[in-house]
């Protein structure tokens, strides 16, 4: 017996929960010949081709304005379809993920691809690195509560960075922060974040690099 899947149920599982989103997805599948308006099921072997086709043609985004704007920058010709936050390609239901994607997009547009984070904890650093994986933005993180870099190490970090972020709200001994702030060359931009959390840090960086880019365009 040939295995089949119920199309509408499968589309809901893929995030196309509303009638409008499901209709848009079904139209893509029908145009490609993977199903037709009369069919309620499709053979299981078509699931992966259907999933790849929908990913190539439709961009699943929740109703949040920040996600829609970030998605617009990376649409690559795909049509936006509104889905529940958990199925959103930008945030996946997470404010941290949405803020990190927005920050990465702003940084790449501004030519800032190497961020030096001074402060924060290993747990926060690990989450931020995970959220930025594949974004084109690289991180180098200094946990000031657990390590005291030498002047040579600080200079090496600064020579690598495009932008230094001082996470002042985190446990950050003065002797650690001053090793970086006193040696920061004019070529490296600097942002001080005085609020806790990844969402706050990403928001401050986004505002800074977007403002700097706008100022360069006006000059």
FIKOLZA-1660 file (N, C-alpha, C; in steps of 0.1 Angstrom, whole numbers, plus 5000, padded with zeros to 4 digits):
% residues 219
   i   px   py   pz ch aa at
   1 5008 4988 5000  A  X  N
   1 5000 5000 5000  A  X CA
   1 5009 5012 5000  A  X  C
   2 5006 5022 4992  A  X  N
   2 5014 5034 4990  A  X CA
   2 5010 5044 5002  A  X  C
   3 5020 5049 5009  A  X  N
   3 5018 5058 5020  A  X CA
   3 5014 5072 5015  A  X  C
   4 5005 5078 5021  A  X  N
   4 5000 5091 5017  A  X CA
   4 4999 5100 5030  A  X  C
   5 4999 5113 5027  A  X  N
   5 4997 5123 5038  A  X CA
   5 4985 5132 5034  A  X  C
   6 4977 5136 5044  A  X  N
   6 4966 5145 5042  A  X CA
   6 4972 5159 5040  A  X  C
   7 4969 5165 5029  A  X  N
   7 4976 5178 5025  A  X CA
   7 4974 5189 5035  A  X  C
   8 4961 5192 5038  A  X  N
   8 4958 5203 5047  A  X CA
   8 4965 5201 5061  A  X  C
   9 4964 5189 5066  A  X  N
   9 4970 5187 5079  A  X CA
   9 4985 5189 5078  A  X  C
  10 4992 5184 5067  A  X  N
  10 5006 5185 5066  A  X CA
  10 5010 5200 5065  A  X  C
  11 5002 5208 5057  A  X  N
  11 5005 5222 5056  A  X CA
  11 5004 5229 5069  A  X  C
  12 4994 5225 5078  A  X  N
  12 4993 5231 5091  A  X CA
  12 5006 5228 5099  A  X  C
  13 5010 5216 5098  A  X  N
  13 5023 5212 5105  A  X CA
  13 5035 5220 5100  A  X  C
  14 5035 5225 5088  A  X  N
  14 5046 5232 5082  A  X CA
  14 5044 5247 5085  A  X  C
  15 5034 5251 5093  A  X  N
  15 5032 5265 5097  A  X CA
  15 5022 5273 5089  A  X  C
  16 5016 5267 5079  A  X  N
  16 5006 5274 5071  A  X CA
  16 4992 5271 5078  A  X  C
  17 4990 5278 5089  A  X  N
  17 4979 5275 5097  A  X CA
  17 4966 5281 5093  A  X  C
  18 4967 5294 5088  A  X  N
  18 4955 5301 5085  A  X CA
  18 4950 5297 5071  A  X  C
  19 4937 5299 5068  A  X  N
  19 4932 5295 5055  A  X CA
  19 4939 5303 5043  A  X  C
  20 4943 5315 5046  A  X  N
  20 4950 5323 5036  A  X CA
  20 4964 5317 5033  A  X  C
  21 4971 5314 5044  A  X  N
  21 4985 5308 5042  A  X CA
  21 4984 5295 5036  A  X  C
  22 4974 5286 5040  A  X  N
  22 4973 5273 5034  A  X CA
  22 4970 5274 5019  A  X  C
  23 4961 5284 5015  A  X  N
  23 4957 5285 5001  A  X CA
  23 4970 5290 4993  A  X  C
  24 4978 5298 4999  A  X  N
  24 4990 5303 4991  A  X CA
  24 4999 5291 4989  A  X  C
  25 5001 5283 5000  A  X  N
  25 5010 5272 4999  A  X CA
  25 5005 5261 4989  A  X  C
  26 4992 5259 4990  A  X  N
  26 4986 5249 4981  A  X CA
  26 4987 5253 4966  A  X  C
  27 4985 5266 4964  A  X  N
  27 4987 5272 4950  A  X CA
  27 5001 5269 4945  A  X  C
  28 5011 5271 4953  A  X  N
  28 5024 5268 4949  A  X CA
  28 5026 5253 4945  A  X  C
  29 5021 5245 4953  A  X  N
  29 5022 5230 4950  A  X CA
  29 5014 5226 4937  A  X  C
  30 5002 5232 4936  A  X  N
  30 4995 5229 4924  A  X CA
  30 5001 5234 4911  A  X  C
  31 5007 5246 4912  A  X  N
  31 5014 5252 4900  A  X CA
  31 5026 5243 4896  A  X  C
  32 5032 5237 4906  A  X  N
  32 5043 5228 4903  A  X CA
  32 5039 5214 4899  A  X  C
  33 5026 5211 4899  A  X  N
  33 5022 5198 4896  A  X CA
  33 5023 5187 4907  A  X  C
  34 5026 5192 4919  A  X  N
  34 5027 5182 4930  A  X CA
  34 5014 5177 4935  A  X  C
  35 5003 5185 4932  A  X  N
  35 4990 5181 4936  A  X CA
  35 4980 5189 4926  A  X  C
  36 4967 5187 4928  A  X  N
  36 4958 5194 4920  A  X CA
  36 4946 5198 4929  A  X  C
  37 4937 5207 4925  A  X  N
  37 4926 5211 4934  A  X CA
  37 4917 5200 4939  A  X  C
  38 4916 5189 4932  A  X  N
  38 4907 5179 4936  A  X CA
  38 4913 5170 4947  A  X  C
  39 4926 5169 4948  A  X  N
  39 4932 5160 4957  A  X CA
  39 4932 5165 4972  A  X  C
  40 4930 5156 4981  A  X  N
  40 4931 5159 4995  A  X CA
  40 4943 5153 5001  A  X  C
  41 4950 5144 4994  A  X  N
  41 4962 5137 4999  A  X CA
  41 4973 5136 4988  A  X  C
  42 4985 5134 4992  A  X  N
  42 4996 5132 4983  A  X CA
  42 5005 5121 4988  A  X  C
  43 5012 5114 4979  A  X  N
  43 5020 5103 4983  A  X CA
  43 5032 5109 4991  A  X  C
  44 5036 5101 5001  A  X  N
  44 5046 5105 5010  A  X CA
  44 5059 5109 5004  A  X  C
  45 5062 5103 4992  A  X  N
  45 5075 5106 4985  A  X CA
  45 5075 5120 4980  A  X  C
  46 5064 5127 4980  A  X  N
  46 5064 5140 4975  A  X CA
  46 5066 5151 4986  A  X  C
  47 5066 5146 4998  A  X  N
  47 5067 5155 5010  A  X CA
  47 5080 5164 5009  A  X  C
  48 5091 5157 5007  A  X  N
  48 5104 5165 5008  A  X CA
  48 5105 5175 4996  A  X  C
  49 5101 5170 4983  A  X  N
  49 5101 5180 4972  A  X CA
  49 5092 5192 4975  A  X  C
  50 5080 5189 4981  A  X  N
  50 5070 5199 4984  A  X CA
  50 5076 5209 4994  A  X  C
  51 5082 5203 5005  A  X  N
  51 5088 5212 5015  A  X CA
  51 5099 5221 5009  A  X  C
  52 5108 5216 5001  A  X  N
  52 5118 5224 4995  A  X CA
  52 5112 5234 4986  A  X  C
  53 5102 5231 4978  A  X  N
  53 5095 5241 4969  A  X CA
  53 5089 5252 4977  A  X  C
  54 5082 5249 4988  A  X  N
  54 5076 5259 4996  A  X CA
  54 5086 5268 5002  A  X  C
  55 5098 5263 5007  A  X  N
  55 5108 5271 5012  A  X CA
  55 5114 5280 5002  A  X  C
  56 5115 5276 4990  A  X  N
  56 5120 5284 4979  A  X CA
  56 5111 5295 4974  A  X  C
  57 5098 5293 4976  A  X  N
  57 5088 5302 4970  A  X CA
  57 5081 5311 4980  A  X  C
  58 5080 5306 4993  A  X  N
  58 5073 5314 5003  A  X CA
  58 5081 5316 5015  A  X  C
  59 5080 5328 5021  A  X  N
  59 5087 5332 5033  A  X CA
  59 5078 5332 5045  A  X  C
  60 5080 5323 5054  A  X  N
  60 5070 5323 5065  A  X CA
  60 5075 5333 5076  A  X  C
  61 5066 5342 5079  A  X  N
  61 5069 5353 5088  A  X CA
  61 5057 5356 5097  A  X  C
  62 5060 5358 5110  A  X  N
  62 5048 5362 5119  A  X CA
  62 5044 5376 5117  A  X  C
  63 5035 5381 5125  A  X  N
  63 5029 5394 5123  A  X CA
  63 5037 5405 5129  A  X  C
  64 5048 5402 5136  A  X  N
  64 5056 5413 5142  A  X CA
  64 5063 5421 5132  A  X  C
  65 5062 5435 5134  A  X  N
  65 5068 5444 5124  A  X CA
  65 5083 5442 5122  A  X  C
  66 5090 5439 5133  A  X  N
  66 5104 5437 5132  A  X CA
  66 5108 5425 5124  A  X  C
  67 5100 5414 5125  A  X  N
  67 5103 5402 5117  A  X CA
  67 5100 5405 5103  A  X  C
  68 5089 5412 5100  A  X  N
  68 5086 5415 5086  A  X CA
  68 5096 5423 5079  A  X  C
  69 5102 5433 5086  A  X  N
  69 5112 5442 5080  A  X CA
  69 5125 5434 5078  A  X  C
  70 5129 5426 5088  A  X  N
  70 5141 5418 5086  A  X CA
  70 5139 5408 5075  A  X  C
  71 5127 5402 5074  A  X  N
  71 5124 5392 5063  A  X CA
  71 5125 5399 5050  A  X  C
  72 5120 5411 5049  A  X  N
  72 5120 5418 5036  A  X CA
  72 5134 5420 5031  A  X  C
  73 5144 5421 5040  A  X  N
  73 5157 5423 5035  A  X CA
  73 5163 5410 5029  A  X  C
  74 5157 5399 5033  A  X  N
  74 5163 5386 5028  A  X CA
  74 5153 5378 5021  A  X  C
  75 5143 5384 5015  A  X  N
  75 5132 5377 5008  A  X CA
  75 5137 5369 4996  A  X  C
  76 5147 5375 4989  A  X  N
  76 5152 5368 4977  A  X CA
  76 5141 5364 4967  A  X  C
  77 5131 5372 4965  A  X  N
  77 5121 5369 4955  A  X CA
  77 5109 5361 4961  A  X  C
  78 5110 5357 4973  A  X  N
  78 5099 5349 4979  A  X CA
  78 5088 5358 4984  A  X  C
  79 5076 5353 4984  A  X  N
  79 5064 5360 4988  A  X CA
  79 5062 5357 5003  A  X  C
  80 5059 5368 5011  A  X  N
  80 5057 5366 5025  A  X CA
  80 5043 5360 5028  A  X  C
  81 5043 5351 5037  A  X  N
  81 5030 5345 5042  A  X CA
  81 5030 5345 5057  A  X  C
  82 5020 5350 5063  A  X  N
  82 5019 5352 5077  A  X CA
  82 5016 5338 5084  A  X  C
  83 5025 5335 5094  A  X  N
  83 5023 5322 5101  A  X CA
  83 5024 5325 5116  A  X  C
  84 5021 5315 5124  A  X  N
  84 5022 5317 5139  A  X CA
  84 5037 5320 5143  A  X  C
  85 5039 5327 5153  A  X  N
  85 5053 5330 5157  A  X CA
  85 5062 5318 5158  A  X  C
  86 5057 5306 5163  A  X  N
  86 5066 5294 5164  A  X CA
  86 5071 5290 5150  A  X  C
  87 5064 5293 5139  A  X  N
  87 5068 5289 5126  A  X CA
  87 5075 5300 5118  A  X  C
  88 5077 5311 5125  A  X  N
  88 5084 5323 5118  A  X CA
  88 5098 5320 5115  A  X  C
  89 5103 5322 5103  A  X  N
  89 5117 5320 5099  A  X CA
  89 5126 5329 5106  A  X  C
  90 5121 5341 5111  A  X  N
  90 5130 5351 5117  A  X CA
  90 5131 5348 5132  A  X  C
  91 5120 5347 5139  A  X  N
  91 5121 5347 5154  A  X CA
  91 5118 5333 5159  A  X  C
  92 5111 5324 5152  A  X  N
  92 5107 5311 5158  A  X CA
  92 5100 5312 5171  A  X  C
  93 5093 5324 5173  A  X  N
  93 5087 5326 5186  A  X CA
  93 5096 5331 5197  A  X  C
  94 5108 5335 5194  A  X  N
  94 5118 5340 5204  A  X CA
  94 5122 5354 5201  A  X  C
  95 5120 5363 5211  A  X  N
  95 5124 5377 5209  A  X CA
  95 5139 5378 5207  A  X  C
  96 5147 5369 5214  A  X  N
  96 5161 5370 5212  A  X CA
  96 5165 5366 5198  A  X  C
  97 5159 5356 5192  A  X  N
  97 5162 5352 5178  A  X CA
  97 5159 5363 5169  A  X  C
  98 5147 5370 5170  A  X  N
  98 5143 5381 5161  A  X CA
  98 5153 5392 5162  A  X  C
  99 5157 5396 5175  A  X  N
  99 5166 5407 5176  A  X CA
  99 5180 5403 5170  A  X  C
 100 5184 5391 5172  A  X  N
 100 5197 5387 5166  A  X CA
 100 5197 5387 5151  A  X  C
 101 5186 5382 5145  A  X  N
 101 5185 5383 5131  A  X CA
 101 5185 5397 5125  A  X  C
 102 5178 5406 5132  A  X  N
 102 5177 5420 5128  A  X CA
 102 5191 5426 5130  A  X  C
 103 5198 5423 5140  A  X  N
 103 5212 5429 5142  A  X CA
 103 5221 5424 5131  A  X  C
 104 5221 5411 5129  A  X  N
 104 5230 5405 5118  A  X CA
 104 5227 5412 5105  A  X  C
 105 5214 5414 5101  A  X  N
 105 5211 5420 5088  A  X CA
 105 5217 5434 5088  A  X  C
 106 5215 5442 5099  A  X  N
 106 5220 5456 5099  A  X CA
 106 5235 5456 5098  A  X  C
 107 5241 5447 5106  A  X  N
 107 5256 5447 5105  A  X CA
 107 5262 5443 5091  A  X  C
 108 5256 5433 5085  A  X  N
 108 5261 5430 5072  A  X CA
 108 5259 5441 5062  A  X  C
 109 5247 5448 5063  A  X  N
 109 5245 5459 5054  A  X CA
 109 5255 5470 5056  A  X  C
 110 5259 5472 5069  A  X  N
 110 5269 5482 5072  A  X CA
 110 5283 5478 5070  A  X  C
 111 5286 5466 5066  A  X  N
 111 5299 5461 5065  A  X CA
 111 5306 5457 5078  A  X  C
 112 5298 5455 5088  A  X  N
 112 5304 5451 5101  A  X CA
 112 5301 5436 5103  A  X  C
 113 5312 5429 5102  A  X  N
 113 5311 5414 5103  A  X CA
 113 5318 5407 5114  A  X  C
 114 5326 5415 5122  A  X  N
 114 5333 5410 5133  A  X CA
 114 5330 5418 5146  A  X  C
 115 5322 5411 5155  A  X  N
 115 5318 5418 5168  A  X CA
 115 5327 5413 5179  A  X  C
 116 5332 5422 5187  A  X  N
 116 5339 5419 5199  A  X CA
 116 5330 5422 5211  A  X  C
 117 5326 5412 5219  A  X  N
 117 5317 5414 5230  A  X CA
 117 5325 5414 5243  A  X  C
 118 5326 5425 5250  A  X  N
 118 5334 5425 5262  A  X CA
 118 5324 5426 5274  A  X  C
 119 5323 5415 5281  A  X  N
 119 5313 5413 5292  A  X CA
 119 5303 5402 5288  A  X  C
 120 5293 5400 5297  A  X  N
 120 5284 5389 5295  A  X CA
 120 5290 5376 5300  A  X  C
 121 5281 5366 5300  A  X  N
 121 5285 5353 5306  A  X CA
 121 5287 5342 5295  A  X  C
 122 5293 5331 5298  A  X  N
 122 5295 5321 5288  A  X CA
 122 5282 5316 5283  A  X  C
 123 5272 5315 5291  A  X  N
 123 5259 5310 5287  A  X CA
 123 5253 5320 5276  A  X  C
 124 5253 5333 5279  A  X  N
 124 5248 5342 5270  A  X CA
 124 5256 5343 5257  A  X  C
 125 5269 5341 5258  A  X  N
 125 5278 5341 5246  A  X CA
 125 5274 5329 5238  A  X  C
 126 5272 5317 5244  A  X  N
 126 5269 5305 5236  A  X CA
 126 5256 5307 5229  A  X  C
 127 5246 5313 5236  A  X  N
 127 5233 5315 5229  A  X CA
 127 5234 5324 5217  A  X  C
 128 5241 5335 5220  A  X  N
 128 5243 5345 5209  A  X CA
 128 5250 5340 5197  A  X  C
 129 5260 5332 5199  A  X  N
 129 5267 5326 5188  A  X CA
 129 5258 5316 5181  A  X  C
 130 5250 5309 5188  A  X  N
 130 5241 5299 5181  A  X CA
 130 5231 5307 5173  A  X  C
 131 5226 5318 5178  A  X  N
 131 5216 5326 5171  A  X CA
 131 5222 5333 5158  A  X  C
 132 5235 5335 5158  A  X  N
 132 5241 5342 5147  A  X CA
 132 5248 5332 5137  A  X  C
 133 5247 5319 5140  A  X  N
 133 5253 5309 5131  A  X CA
 133 5248 5311 5117  A  X  C
 134 5257 5312 5108  A  X  N
 134 5253 5313 5093  A  X CA
 134 5249 5327 5089  A  X  C
 135 5249 5337 5098  A  X  N
 135 5244 5350 5095  A  X CA
 135 5255 5359 5087  A  X  C
 136 5267 5355 5087  A  X  N
 136 5278 5363 5082  A  X CA
 136 5284 5372 5092  A  X  C
 137 5280 5371 5104  A  X  N
 137 5286 5379 5115  A  X CA
 137 5293 5370 5125  A  X  C
 138 5306 5373 5128  A  X  N
 138 5314 5365 5137  A  X CA
 138 5315 5372 5150  A  X  C
 139 5317 5364 5161  A  X  N
 139 5318 5369 5174  A  X CA
 139 5331 5365 5181  A  X  C
 140 5336 5374 5189  A  X  N
 140 5347 5370 5198  A  X CA
 140 5342 5376 5211  A  X  C
 141 5341 5367 5222  A  X  N
 141 5335 5371 5234  A  X CA
 141 5345 5370 5246  A  X  C
 142 5344 5381 5255  A  X  N
 142 5353 5381 5266  A  X CA
 142 5344 5381 5279  A  X  C
 143 5345 5370 5287  A  X  N
 143 5338 5369 5300  A  X CA
 143 5347 5375 5310  A  X  C
 144 5344 5388 5314  A  X  N
 144 5353 5395 5323  A  X CA
 144 5353 5390 5337  A  X  C
 145 5342 5382 5341  A  X  N
 145 5341 5377 5354  A  X CA
 145 5350 5364 5356  A  X  C
 146 5354 5358 5345  A  X  N
 146 5362 5346 5346  A  X CA
 146 5376 5347 5340  A  X  C
 147 5379 5358 5333  A  X  N
 147 5392 5359 5327  A  X CA
 147 5397 5374 5327  A  X  C
 148 5410 5376 5328  A  X  N
 148 5416 5389 5327  A  X CA
 148 5426 5389 5316  A  X  C
 149 5422 5393 5304  A  X  N
 149 5431 5393 5293  A  X CA
 149 5443 5402 5295  A  X  C
 150 5454 5398 5290  A  X  N
 150 5466 5407 5290  A  X CA
 150 5464 5418 5280  A  X  C
 151 5473 5429 5281  A  X  N
 151 5472 5440 5271  A  X CA
 151 5475 5434 5257  A  X  C
 152 5484 5425 5256  A  X  N
 152 5486 5419 5243  A  X CA
 152 5474 5412 5237  A  X  C
 153 5467 5405 5245  A  X  N
 153 5455 5398 5241  A  X CA
 153 5444 5408 5237  A  X  C
 154 5443 5418 5245  A  X  N
 154 5433 5429 5242  A  X CA
 154 5436 5435 5229  A  X  C
 155 5448 5438 5226  A  X  N
 155 5452 5445 5214  A  X CA
 155 5449 5435 5202  A  X  C
 156 5452 5423 5204  A  X  N
 156 5449 5413 5193  A  X CA
 156 5434 5412 5190  A  X  C
 157 5426 5412 5201  A  X  N
 157 5411 5412 5199  A  X CA
 157 5406 5425 5191  A  X  C
 158 5412 5436 5195  A  X  N
 158 5408 5449 5189  A  X CA
 158 5412 5450 5175  A  X  C
 159 5424 5444 5171  A  X  N
 159 5428 5444 5158  A  X CA
 159 5419 5435 5149  A  X  C
 160 5413 5425 5155  A  X  N
 160 5404 5417 5147  A  X CA
 160 5390 5423 5145  A  X  C
 161 5386 5431 5154  A  X  N
 161 5372 5436 5155  A  X CA
 161 5368 5447 5145  A  X  C
 162 5356 5447 5140  A  X  N
 162 5350 5459 5134  A  X CA
 162 5343 5467 5144  A  X  C
 163 5337 5461 5154  A  X  N
 163 5329 5468 5164  A  X CA
 163 5331 5462 5177  A  X  C
 164 5333 5470 5187  A  X  N
 164 5335 5465 5201  A  X CA
 164 5322 5469 5209  A  X  C
 165 5316 5459 5216  A  X  N
 165 5304 5461 5224  A  X CA
 165 5308 5459 5238  A  X  C
 166 5307 5469 5247  A  X  N
 166 5309 5468 5261  A  X CA
 166 5296 5465 5268  A  X  C
 167 5294 5453 5273  A  X  N
 167 5282 5449 5280  A  X CA
 167 5283 5453 5294  A  X  C
 168 5280 5466 5297  A  X  N
 168 5283 5472 5310  A  X CA
 168 5273 5467 5321  A  X  C
 169 5262 5461 5317  A  X  N
 169 5252 5456 5327  A  X CA
 169 5256 5443 5332  A  X  C
 170 5265 5436 5327  A  X  N
 170 5270 5423 5331  A  X CA
 170 5281 5424 5341  A  X  C
 171 5284 5413 5348  A  X  N
 171 5296 5414 5357  A  X CA
 171 5309 5416 5349  A  X  C
 172 5314 5428 5350  A  X  N
 172 5325 5432 5342  A  X CA
 172 5335 5441 5350  A  X  C
 173 5345 5435 5355  A  X  N
 173 5355 5443 5363  A  X CA
 173 5361 5454 5355  A  X  C
 174 5363 5465 5362  A  X  N
 174 5369 5477 5355  A  X CA
 174 5382 5474 5349  A  X  C
 175 5390 5466 5356  A  X  N
 175 5404 5463 5350  A  X CA
 175 5403 5455 5337  A  X  C
 176 5392 5448 5335  A  X  N
 176 5390 5441 5322  A  X CA
 176 5385 5451 5311  A  X  C
 177 5374 5459 5314  A  X  N
 177 5369 5468 5304  A  X CA
 177 5379 5478 5300  A  X  C
 178 5387 5483 5310  A  X  N
 178 5396 5494 5307  A  X CA
 178 5407 5489 5298  A  X  C
 179 5410 5476 5298  A  X  N
 179 5421 5470 5290  A  X CA
 179 5417 5472 5275  A  X  C
 180 5404 5472 5272  A  X  N
 180 5399 5473 5259  A  X CA
 180 5395 5488 5255  A  X  C
 181 5389 5495 5264  A  X  N
 181 5384 5509 5261  A  X CA
 181 5396 5518 5260  A  X  C
 182 5407 5516 5268  A  X  N
 182 5418 5525 5267  A  X CA
 182 5427 5522 5255  A  X  C
 183 5426 5510 5249  A  X  N
 183 5434 5507 5238  A  X CA
 183 5426 5507 5225  A  X  C
 184 5414 5510 5225  A  X  N
 184 5405 5509 5213  A  X CA
 184 5410 5519 5202  A  X  C
 185 5414 5514 5191  A  X  N
 185 5418 5524 5180  A  X CA
 185 5406 5531 5174  A  X  C
 186 5408 5542 5168  A  X  N
 186 5397 5550 5161  A  X CA
 186 5390 5542 5150  A  X  C
 187 5397 5532 5145  A  X  N
 187 5391 5525 5134  A  X CA
 187 5380 5515 5138  A  X  C
 188 5380 5512 5151  A  X  N
 188 5370 5502 5157  A  X CA
 188 5359 5510 5164  A  X  C
 189 5347 5508 5159  A  X  N
 189 5335 5515 5165  A  X CA
 189 5332 5509 5178  A  X  C
 190 5326 5516 5187  A  X  N
 190 5323 5512 5201  A  X CA
 190 5309 5514 5205  A  X  C
 191 5302 5505 5211  A  X  N
 191 5289 5506 5216  A  X CA
 191 5289 5501 5231  A  X  C
 192 5283 5509 5240  A  X  N
 192 5281 5505 5254  A  X CA
 192 5267 5501 5256  A  X  C
 193 5264 5489 5261  A  X  N
 193 5251 5484 5263  A  X CA
 193 5249 5484 5279  A  X  C
 194 5239 5492 5283  A  X  N
 194 5237 5493 5298  A  X CA
 194 5225 5485 5303  A  X  C
 195 5219 5477 5294  A  X  N
 195 5207 5469 5298  A  X CA
 195 5211 5454 5297  A  X  C
 196 5204 5446 5304  A  X  N
 196 5207 5432 5304  A  X CA
 196 5199 5425 5293  A  X  C
 197 5205 5413 5289  A  X  N
 197 5198 5405 5280  A  X CA
 197 5202 5406 5265  A  X  C
 198 5201 5395 5258  A  X  N
 198 5205 5394 5244  A  X CA
 198 5197 5404 5236  A  X  C
 199 5184 5404 5238  A  X  N
 199 5175 5413 5230  A  X CA
 199 5180 5427 5231  A  X  C
 200 5183 5432 5243  A  X  N
 200 5187 5446 5245  A  X CA
 200 5200 5448 5238  A  X  C
 201 5210 5439 5240  A  X  N
 201 5223 5441 5233  A  X CA
 201 5221 5442 5218  A  X  C
 202 5213 5433 5212  A  X  N
 202 5212 5433 5198  A  X CA
 202 5205 5446 5193  A  X  C
 203 5195 5450 5201  A  X  N
 203 5188 5463 5197  A  X CA
 203 5198 5475 5197  A  X  C
 204 5206 5476 5207  A  X  N
 204 5216 5487 5208  A  X CA
 204 5226 5486 5196  A  X  C
 205 5231 5474 5193  A  X  N
 205 5240 5473 5182  A  X CA
 205 5233 5476 5168  A  X  C
 206 5221 5472 5167  A  X  N
 206 5213 5475 5155  A  X CA
 206 5212 5490 5153  A  X  C
 207 5208 5497 5164  A  X  N
 207 5206 5511 5163  A  X CA
 207 5219 5518 5160  A  X  C
 208 5230 5513 5166  A  X  N
 208 5243 5520 5164  A  X CA
 208 5248 5519 5149  A  X  C
 209 5248 5506 5144  A  X  N
 209 5253 5504 5131  A  X CA
 209 5244 5510 5120  A  X  C
 210 5231 5510 5122  A  X  N
 210 5222 5516 5113  A  X CA
 210 5223 5531 5113  A  X  C
 211 5225 5537 5125  A  X  N
 211 5227 5552 5125  A  X CA
 211 5240 5556 5119  A  X  C
 212 5251 5548 5121  A  X  N
 212 5263 5551 5115  A  X CA
 212 5263 5550 5100  A  X  C
 213 5256 5540 5095  A  X  N
 213 5255 5538 5080  A  X CA
 213 5247 5550 5074  A  X  C
 214 5236 5554 5081  A  X  N
 214 5228 5565 5076  A  X CA
 214 5236 5578 5076  A  X  C
 215 5244 5580 5086  A  X  N
 215 5253 5592 5087  A  X CA
 215 5263 5593 5075  A  X  C
 216 5268 5581 5072  A  X  N
 216 5278 5580 5061  A  X CA
 216 5271 5583 5048  A  X  C
 217 5258 5579 5046  A  X  N
 217 5251 5582 5034  A  X CA
 217 5248 5597 5032  A  X  C
 218 5246 5603 5044  A  X  N
 218 5243 5618 5043  A  X CA
 218 5255 5626 5041  A  X  C
 219 5267 5621 5044  A  X  N
 219 5279 5629 5043  A  X CA
 219 5283 5631 5029  A  X  C
% end
